[in-house]
C-alpha cells in the first residue's frame, strides 16, 4: 500500500510549547511566562471589540485598509507598504513561503525565536543557526554563514528570550554585508519597550531587502486576538499579498487593533511603567547575585549558576504561585525568562527569589 508522506522537513519540526498559565491547586497564579501586558489592552480597544459583536455575520474587508491607514498615521508610514497578518508570525510565514524553499538556507541565531527554524522547515529549507556573543546577536557570525544558498536572515531586535539589542550601526553593518538578494527580516515584536527605537523603519526605507515586523500582542495587550503587521518595499509587499489569504483577519480583529494603536496615551503609559519596573526587577536580581543583562523588552533573563540552580529557582517560584519561562530549548538551560509584571507582581518575584537566594547562599 502506498504510504502517505508529508513534505521534506515537516517531521523535523518540534512542536511549539507555549508558556504555562495555571498551577494545580492555586487560585493566585501570577503568569509571567508569556510576556503579556500586565495592564491588558486599551479600554478603547476593549470597548471596540465588544461593539464588534453586532456585526459578526458580516465578512471582513480583504485589504485591511482601515487598520493599515491607522498604523501608517501613528508611525508615519506609507499604508501601501504595510501588510497585516494573524500575529506577526503569519507575516514571517508569508516571507518564508514567498522567498525560500527546498535547497535554500535560512539563517537564525543561537538564542533566536524558536519559530524561525520551524518556518524554514515548513518550506523545505535548511535552518542554519549561528552562535551569539554573550547572548547578543553576532553580526560577523551571521555574515560568515552566508552562502549562495542563503535566502533569508531572521533576527529579533530586541531579542527574545535574551532582551538584548543591536545598535543602529550594527544593524546597518549587517544589511550592508548581506548580498542584495538575501532578505533580512527584522522582527520588532518588542520595539515599543526599547525607548525611541523605530523598530527598523529607517532600515527598510534605506534597503529594499529588509522586512520589518511588529505585533499587537505585546505592548497593545491583544495576544488573544493574534494581530501583527509588516513593513517593506512595495515590491515585497505585493509579493506577500499574493500568498496571504484574503480573509485572514476578522472585522473584530481589525477594528480592535485600530482602536489600540490610536490610543497612543495608553501605549506610552505601558512603556513607561515597563521601563521603571524592568529596571527595578533587574537591579534587584543583580543585587541577589543573579546574572541579568540589560533588557530592552518587557522581560528579563535571569541567569543562575547552573541548570540545577535554575530548576530549583523555578520550583521555588512555582511553589509561590509564580509561572515564568524555562528557556533550555533556547540554549539557555541555566536561565529563566521573567515577564515584567505590574508593581505588585514584580515585588512578589523579588521577594520570592530573594528568599531563595538567601537560603542557598547564606552569609
N, C-alpha and C positions, 0 to 999 in steps of 0.2 A: 504494500500500500504506500502511495506517495505521502511523504511527511510534509506537513505544513511548517515552514520555517520563516522566521522574521528576517528583516533586512540585516546585513552585517553591522555589527556594533550594538544592536539593540540589547542583546542579552548580556553585554558587558556593562550596562548601566546599573549602578547600585541605586536602589530606591531612596528617594529623598526622605529624610526624617525631620519633621518639624519640632519646634520646642514644645515641651510638655506644658499642660495647662491645669492639671489637677493632681492632688495627692489624696490617697485614700484616707478617710477619717479626719480630714482637715477642712474646716469651713473658712479659715482665714488665710487662704493661699495667696501669696504675693508672687505674681507671674512676672519674672524678669528674664525670660528665656527667648523672647521673640522680637525684641527691640520695638515694642509698641509704644505709642504716645500715652503717658500716664494720664493726660488730661482728656483723652479721647479725641473726638473730632470737633470742629467748629459748631457752635449752636446753630448757626445759619445753615450749615450743611445738614445737620440733623433734621431741622425743620423742612428743608427742601426734600430730603429723602422721604419724610412722612407724607408730604404733599403729593409726591410722585405716585403714591398708591392708587390714585384715582384714574391713572392712565395706563395701567398695566396691560390692558388689552390692545394697546397701540404698538405697532412696530416702531423701533427707533430709527432715526435717520442714519444713513450709512456713511456720511462723510465727516461726522464729529465736528461740524463747522463751529457750533457754539462753544464747545469746550476748547477747540484749537484756538479760536479767537480770544477766549479768556486767558489761556496760557500765554499767548502772544502778547496781549496787552500788559499782563502783570510782569512778564520777563523781558519785554522789549524785543520780541522775536517775530519773524515772518510766519504767520499761521500756515502758509503753503509749504513750509519746510518742517512741519510738525506731524507726527503720526501717533495715534493713541492705541493702546492695547490693554489686554486683560493682565494688569500689572506690568511693570517694566520687563518681567520675564518673557512675556509674549513678544515684546519688541525685540529683545535679544534673540528670540527664536526666529522672528522674521529675518533678521540679518543672517543668521546661520543658514537657514533654508535657502536664502537667495544667493549667498556668496561662497558656500563651502559644500563639499560633497566627498564621495569616495576618492581616496588617493590624496586628499588635501590635508593640511595640518592647521590646527588651531592652537595658538599659544595661550596658556594660562600661567598663573604664578603659584608658588608653593603653598601659600595660605589663602589662595583666592576663593571666591564664592563657589560652592560646590556645584552649582547649576552649569557652570561654564563647560567642564568636560562632558557633562550629560548632554548638553546641546550639541557638542561636536559629534558625539557618538550617535545621536539621533539621525544625523545625516550621513553617517558612514565615514566621517572624517576622523583623523587621529589627533587626540589632545596631546599637546607637548607641554609638560609642566617644567618651569624654570625655577631655580632657587630664588629666595628673597634674601635680603641682607638685614639681619636683626629685625625681622618682622616688617620690613619695608620693601616695597617693590624695587627691584634692581633693574634699572634701565639697561645697563650694559649686558646683563644676563639675558634679557629679552632680545636685544639686538643680535647677540651672539647666536641665539637659537633660530633666527630667521633663515629659511631656506627658500628655494624656488617653489616649494610646495606650500609655503605658508600663505594663508588667505585672510585670517582674522587674528587679532591680538585682543584679548579681553583683560581689562583691568577695572577694579573697583577703587574709586578715589573720592572721598575717604574709603579705606579698605574695610571689608568685613571678613573675618572677625577681629582684626588687629586694631582698627580705629586709626591707623597711621595714614599719612597723606604725602603725595608727591607735590613738590613745589611747581610753580608755573614754568620755571626754567627747565626742570627735569621733564615735564610733560612735553615741552617744545622740543627738547633734545630727542625724546623718544620718537615723536612724529617725524622729525627731520631725518632720523636714522632709518625709518622704515621705507621699503620700496613703495612707490606710489600706488601699486595695485593691491597692497595689503591694507585692510581696513582696521583701524584702531577703534575699538568700542570702549568708550569711557562711561562706565556705569556710575552714575552720580546719585544713587539712592539716598545718600546721607548728606548731600550738598548743603542743605539749609542749616545744618548744625555746624558747618565749618567756618562761619563768620566772615561774610564778604566774598566768598568764593563763588564764581559764576557757573560752576558745575561743568565747565568745558565749552561754554558757548563761544568764547573767543577762539578757542582751538578749532571748533567746527567752522567758524567763519573764515579762518585763515587756511584751512586744509580740507580739500574735497574728499579725503579718505578717512575722515573722522565722523563717528556717530556718537552722539551723547544720549544717555537715557536717564530718566527721572521717574519717581514714583509718588503716588498719593498715599502709600501705605505707612510711611514713617511719620514725618512731622505733621502731615494733614490728618493722621489718625483714621484712615479709611482702609486699613488692611483687610477688613471683612468684605469690602466691595471689589477689590482687585482691579485697580486702575493705574496705568502707567503711561508714559509718553516718551517719544524720542525726537531728536532734532538733528538734521543732517542737511546735506546739499539737496536741491530739488531733484537732481538726477537719482540719488539714492532713495529718497522718499517715494519717488514714482515707482521704483522697482519694488520697494517694500509693500506698497499698497496693492501690488498685484498678487501678493501671497497672503494678504490679510483678508479674512472672511468679512463680508460686508456688514454683518450684524454682530460683530464681536463684542460690542458694548451696548448695554441696555440704556433706555432713556433715563431710568433712575440713577444709574451709574454716572452718566454724563452730567445730568443736572446737579447731582450732589457734588461731584468733583468741581464743577464750575463755581458753585457757591463756596466751596472750601478754598479754592485758590484765590478767589476775590476777597476773602476775609483776611487781608494782609495783617491786620492788627492782631488777630488770634495767632497767626503763624509767627509773627515777631515775638509775641509773648511766650510761646512754646520754646522758641530758640533761646531766648534769654534765660528762661527757667532752667533749661537743659544745661546751658553753659555754666551757670552758677553751681548747680548740684553735681554736675560732672566733675568740676574742679574739686569740690568738697570731698566727693567719693574717692577720687584718685589720690588726693593728698592724704586722706585717712588710711588708704591701703598702703601707701608708701611708708607712712609712719609706723605701720604694723610690721613692716619688713616684707610686704608682698610686692613683687615687681609689677609695675604698671606704667606702660608708655603713655605719653601724652596722646589723648584721643581727640579726634575731630568729628566724632559721630555722637550717637545717643546711647553709647555703651562704653564700658571699659573692659580691657582684657587683663584679668588678674592672673599673675604668673607665680606659681608656687615652687618650692624647692625641687619637687619631683612629682611624677604622676600619682604616687601614693598619697602625697600630701594634698594634691588637688582633689583626689577622690574623697579623702577624709573631710576636706572643706565643703565639698558638695553635699556630703552626707549630713554635716552639721547644719548647713543651710536648709536642707530638706526637712530635717527634724524640727526646724523652727518655721516651717511652712513657706520657705522661700525657694522658688524654682529659678535656676539660672541655666546656662547652656554649657554642657561639656563640649569641648572642641578638639578632641583627639582625632576626629575624622578630618580636621583641617590641618593635621600635622602639628598640633599643639596639645599633647597629652598632659602636660603639667599646668594647664591653664583653664580658667573658667571665664566665659563671656557674660558680663553682668549688665543688663539694661539699666540705664539711669531712670529710676522711677520718680515719684513725687518726693517731697521733703520727708514725709513720714516713712516712705518706703526706703529711701536712702539711709535714714537713721537706723532703720531695722537691720539693714545689711551690715552697716558699720558696727553696730552693737554685736551682732552675731559673730562676724569674722574677728572682731576684736577679742571676744571671749575665747574663740577657737585658737587664735594665735598665741594668746597669753597662756593657755593651757598647754600648748605644745612646746613653747619656748619660755618657761618661767625664768624670771631674773634670779 
